[in-house]
Amino acid sequence: MSSPSDSHAGDRTVRLDLDAAVGPKTFRLLAIGCVLVLTASYVSVLYEVTRIVGGTRELLALVGAMFVAATVLAWAIRPRTATIGAIAAGVFGFAYYLEYTGVGVGIVRSAGGTILADTAALAAGLPLLRMVAADVWVLAFVPAPVFLSWYLAVRGRYALSIVPGGVALVFLVLTGDAGTVETLLGTLAAIGAVAFGDLEHRGGSVAHADLLAVLFALIVVLSLSATFVPAGPETTGQFAGSDPGTLEGTMDFASEQSGIGGPVDLSPEVRFTVESEQESYWRTGIYDRYTGDGWIRTGENIAYDGRIQGPPGEYDRVRQVVTAETALGVLPTAPQPLALEGEFTQHAEVSRHGQVHPESPILEGDQYAVESAVVDPSPDQLRAAGTDYPDAITDDFDYLQTPAGSSSEFEARAAEITADADTPYDKAVAIERHLRSSKGYSLDVERPDGDVAEAFLFEMDAGYCVYFATTMVQLLRTEDIPARYVTGYTSGQQVADDEYVVRGTDAHAWVEVYFPDHGWVAFEPTPGDSRDAVHSDRVEQAREDGSENVDTETSADEPVSEINETDTDVSEPDENDEPSADSGTDAENETEPADAEPDDTEPGPTADSSDDDTDGFWTQLRERLTVSRDTAALGLVTLVGLVAGAYRTGVTDRTRRELGLYWQRPRGDPDRDVERAYRRLEYVLARESRPRERSESARQYLDALASDSDATIDPRARTVVKRYEQAVYGGGIDRETADETVAVVDDLTRATIPVVGRRHR
Amino acid sequence: MTDSNTHHAESRPATEPLDVAAVADLCGDIEANVADVIVGHDDAIEHVVTAILGRGHVLLEDVPGVGKTMLARSIATSVDCTFRRIQFTPDLLPADVTGVNVFNKQTREFEFQPGPVFGNIVLGDEINRAPPKTQSALLEAMEERQVTADGETRNLPDPFTVIATQNATEPNRTYDLPFAELDRFMKKLELGYPDPEAEAELLGRTVGHHPIESLEPVTDRETLVAARETVATVRVESPVREYATRLVGDTRDHAHIGVSPRGTIALLRAAQARAVVNGRDYVLPDDIQTEAPVVLPHRIRTTDRTRDGETIVANALERVPVE
């Protein structure tokens, strides 16, 4: 049986005749390209890690070497040999890593289970950046998959070649290091490699590629709607201060990371109270690895076993009793905690850096006692401390780490600031003084692109504690002084001789510098005065608004700022010039629209609330309109897929028909024109009532419509049908009649266009 | 009955075809004339007229007494043609149909005595009651449009149309027409009983004086021949031919024995005549669809008792795309 299109309509089909142009060679290139993209996807993740922890050059050299080796060896060794070689290389790499980190290879024999558990922990979402000696780990990790996948790709075994690459990528996805874009790109490349490889082997045609594009788009859409990527660290629990719009939320949004945000809000609510004979900053977190846009604490926490190692030198024991006034995700202590007492202390953990953390958030009313070792060396003692740092401080931790590629300007400026200083202590003081004097305090800052420390030092005029502390740590490290970034709370409002009320507004970040024989000493790069003003304003405002939880029984009616300004030289831990700060400007409009909630109405130091609203609106708009590169790339992929899908499913044909409905280009053959005109009419009729049955002739269709629907059939439609019959079955039609028929159909179809049609009728 | 022009064998006349509109009018006249006699069977009348125009023969299968003979007679009268009737009986011989050579004692020669088949419109009544040998004499005449007796071939008059009737009520006393011979009928029609109004009308007309007695011709034989020439010129474009082919092919796909190529030709011819009746000089798929239910079913054999030829054709019409 002949198909219906065999008559006149048949020869109008446009054929895509690209098969000649796209042969197996092209498919081979495409497949190899896909393998390259897959490799690039996971290497780029590793590259990102090395950019922070160092070893970028080594990584690239290693990857290059693997490519060369794989190409050279592709036809020289058999796949089995290659696989064994790659696995051996991997095993050797990890053995080296274990040796390097001091664990020792021997442990594999004795504690294979632990290693497995660690790997499982990594695969369960521990980011690579939290690994000790992540650079070595990366170099151990990369050779095997790169070599093996390229080796197989060169041999034309595309399906197999994506296995090592895929495993590497999946592993990085599980650790949470591979972002959505890398994952997507890698996945698409893997599918592409298999598909193009298959097309090459089986001599497929390019017409099949549109299906591939559809699959790609499908994957993109699916992966966007179903987030199987663990997306890095787990999000915060539901405890106080976890709101990402606040300073606390930004700093401690996850227990092992500390972000650097843009504009932040402050919560005036009371977090906890401390009974302590000595005033202190209350430390909650220590971070050592700087990524350029945030801080990461390396290493895993271990369970608290009743004792934490104290500082190397002399110290005073200070006992505090902390009462949580709300649920807390942290355990504030005066540095450095030595021992914990309390019901839940068996659930406490200790980081590698010596700070205690709760396993799970503690509840309102929970109380614990801490014994802390407070070091209080004099400046002279610190000057005399020298630079003879223990190996543990310089090698095991990232206290000297700076992201790869910090600019020489930054180093030059650090040298310039510390030019007159001879000892680490003097350098620290010089940096501290420089920052305090040259930068203003503001909570309402735009988060800079790129390295935050550099941007703050060179471009920004003001910032808040996070910016000051980050910059100071990096300046110190540039000068080879071990330093770390710590977060927590300032001492808070003193309500009795030995009692302090600490609020969300007291959230703070500062710096600790290591001195041999003394241990970690705190420094305060944030200017105190302006921070005070902002802080107390916020609390007073909240009190006026009658917000809840702003005061405890004892703290009400007391002035909040208890400034007893001391000199700014050394910021000792017991220095109490830092009342809490931070105003409530809110530009984090994504999550918190600028409404009249007390938390949000608090203006910044200079802005009033109406300005604030306007700013908020524009910021919001800008954020909405900003299309990130990732989004654009995803959009493009989706678009290509949609187009291919549309082509595949015939939507393009339909669209063309739809557009051609209202306008008909004369084709020269009157019969064709009339036939086409009739098709347009039929299409309109089909849309208005029902399509013609295939076994129904034109006039039967019209008769049926006229009889069974209440829609009146224009008598001109019958004329059109007759002309159509004449053209198709009656041996043709003359030009004039054809033109007339087309004009009639023009009228009839245009009358159905919604707005225009009404005028037309 | 007249037998004026049965003697001479007519050569194919070079009659000029008529205008389509004129033929359409003529058909309308014939149908109206016949409808004076036959009440309630307008469709059947039109089918018979188109069959005559399309050079086909018609098989009427029905119970006795519904007007089969009357239909044939009134059409013959309307077109001013000779009408012959052959009543088929179990003892009818082929020579009784075709005619015999009789010895003329005066001229001392054998003279051909033409049988009743020599007429323009021949009614073969109860054709299935005669033995196959006699049936095939008629059926050969239908196909060849000539008769051979004692080695001499004689052409049958033009037009020549056989309207045969078949009695469906007494199957055990009949000889069923062989399948191959059924195929030679262009159409098989069933008149059926008239509906009550039509029957009342019929009774009113036939009480006393039968209208057939007063029926007058509306045209003549020559015009009819010219009209048949017109039908032959009707255009059948390839989309229509393809549609007919698809339709027929579909019956072949769904039945034990489908429609033969002879059936396809008959379908197109009937459609041509139908187009002319509707005043067109080209065939539409609609014409095919109108003719298919009477042209095709009797050419189809099914093994499945639940479906007959009619069902197969109806399904095909519903299933097969028009273009």
Interface residues (C-beta under 8 A of the other chain):
Chain A: M1 S2 P4 D6 S7 R694 S695 E696 S697 A698 R699 Q700 E725 Q726 V728 Y729 G730 G731
Chain B: R235 E237 S238 P239 V240 E242 T245 R246 G249 D250 R280 D281 Y282 V283 L284 P285 D286 Q289 L317 E318 R319 V320 P321 V322 E323
